[in-house]
């Protein structure tokens, strides 16, 4: 099979698509992370400690501070997965992890 050379315009479009998908992925994960933390905060922290409720943006900010203090994952092992596969997993992981967390939180809240 022969490989076709990309023109400059196609390469620029591909690069722009990668950047846009990455930014969208971060925004998507941030929205789910902030929503999940704000709901769980409202269910458990507000009634126990009488603290104010958090907006999604405030909750994401707190999650970002904690993630930064904990340290970023700097593994050097490279997977053979393509960028598209990794991005697809990232788009699926955010709502899946948030949904499971909210489910467990809802179950715990039901027993309180």
N, C-alpha and C positions, 0 to 999 in steps of 0.2 A: 504494500500500500504506500502510495506516495503522500508526502506531507506538503500541504499547501502553505506558502508563506503568507503571513498576515500583512495587510497594508497598514500604514500608520494610523489611518482612521479607525480601522477595526480594532487594532491594539489599544488605541486610546479609549474606545468605547468599552472594551473589555475591562480595562483598568478602572474606568469610572464606575462600571457596574459592580466590581469587587468592592470599591470604596463605599458606594451607596449601600450595598448589601451588608457590609460590616457595620456601618453607622446604624442602619435600620435594625440590625440584630442587637446592638447595644441598647437602643431605645426600647425595643421589644422586651428584652430581659429586664431592663430597669423598670418598666411599667409593671411587669408581673411581680418583681421583687418588692417594689414599693407598695403595691396593692396588698400583697400577702402580709407584709409586715404591719401595714396600717390596720388591717382587719384583726390579726392576731393581737396586736397591741390593744385595740379597742375591746377585745373579748377578755383579755387576761390582765393587762397592766392597769388599765383605767379603773376597773372596779376595785382592785386590790390596793393600789397605791394612791388612788385619787389624783392621778396625773391627767393632763389634758390629752384629748385624742390627737392623733397625728394625721396629717394629710398624706397622700401618696408621695408627693415630692419630699416632704419631711422624712417620711419613713425610708425612702430610697437614700436620702442623704445620710441618715444614721447607718443604714446597711453599708453604704460606701465607706464611711469612716471606720466601721468595724472591719470590713474587708481589707482596707488599707493598713490598719494597725496590725492585723493578723499576718499580713504579707501576701504578696501575689505569688501564684504558682509559677515557678521558674524552671520547670522540668526541661531537660535538654533532649530527651528522647523524642524522636520524630516519628510520627505514624505515617503509614503509606496512604492514609486517607486523603482524598482530594479536598480542596477548599470547599467545594459544593457540599460534600458529605459532612464536613465539620460544621458548616453553616446550617445545614438541614438539622443536624443534631441539636445545635444551639437553639434554633427556633422551636424545636419540639420539647427540649428539656425545660425551658423556662415555664411554660404553662403546666407541664407534667409535674415538676417538682413543687410548684406553687399549689397546684390542685391537691396533691397528696398531703402537703403540709396543712392546707386549709381543712381537708377531710379529717385528719388526725386532730387538729385543733377543735373542729366542730364536735367530734366525738367526746373529747375531753371536756369541752364546755357543756355538753349535754349532761355530764355526770356531776357538774359543780352546782 
